[in-house]
Amino acid sequence: MPAYIILANFTDQGARAIKDSPDRFEAFKSLAEVAGVSVKSVHWTTGAYDMVLVTEGSEEASMSLNLKMASLGNVRTQTLRGFSVSEMRKMLANVK
């Protein structure tokens, strides 16, 4: 199953309601499960990003979930496709 690393920053709207952040995450997690995406981990972070999430799901389900998250207006995200060791080994087998 494809893995995605989501780097998130709070918008002004999300920052104003910062105390709701854990509850918003739980709502996101429920939406993800319904969409067929599993949340592997979430971390509120310091530095360039406010949150980092790791999810797994199909490309279509993950994209739909990202669009839904964007429409709510609490965070802006950058999503990275992650590859496991076995996926990387398979790709490297084609490198000559």
N, C-alpha and C positions, 0 to 999 in steps of 0.2 A: 504494500500500500504506500503510495507516495507520501513523503513527509514534507511539512512546510514549517518554516520558522517565521513567525510574525513579529515584527518590530513595531511597537505602537507608541504614539505620543498622544497625550491628552489634548483635546481642543480646548478653547476657552470654555465652552459649554461643559465639557467633561471635568475640567479643573474646578469650575464653580460648584459642581456636585460631587467632589472628590470622595466624600464620605460614603457615597453610593457605589464606589468602584468595586468592592467585593461582591455586592449584590448584582451589579451589572455583569460581572464575570460569570456568576452562577447562571444568570439568564442566558448569556452567550453560550455557556457550556450546554445548557438544555437545548438551545437552537441547533448547536453543532450536532448533538446526538440525533436529533430528529432528521437532520440533513444527511446523516451517515458519516459525519466527521468526528473522530475521537480526539479529545484534548489530552495530550500526553503530559504536559506540564505548563504552568504559568508562574511567572515571577514578576513582581513589581521591582523595578531596578532604579539605580542611580546612574547618572551619566547621560549619554546622548538619547536614550530611550526611556520611557516611563514604565513600559511593560515588555516582556518577551514571552511569547507562547510557542509551544511546539504542538502541531496537530498532524493527524494522518487522515487521509481521505482521498477520494477520486478528485481529479482536476476539476470536473464540473461542480461537484458538491462543495469543494473548497472555494472556488471562485464565487459561487452563489452566496456562500456564507460571508465571504469578504465584502461583497456588494451590500448585503443586508447590514453588516456591521458599519459600513461607511454611511449608509442611509440614516443611521441613528444619530450620527453627528457628535459622538463623545470622544472618538479617537481617530487619528490618521495613521495609516499603516503602510509598512513596506513588507512584502511577503517574499520570502526566499524559498526556492525548492531545495530541500536537503536530500542527500544521498547516503545510504548506509554503506558500510564496508563492503558487503557482498555486491551491492549495485555498482560501487566504484570499481571493484575488481573486474566485473563483467565489462564495464566500459573500457577499462585499461587493456583488456585482452585484445581490443581492436586497434590499440596504438602500436604502430610499428616503428 
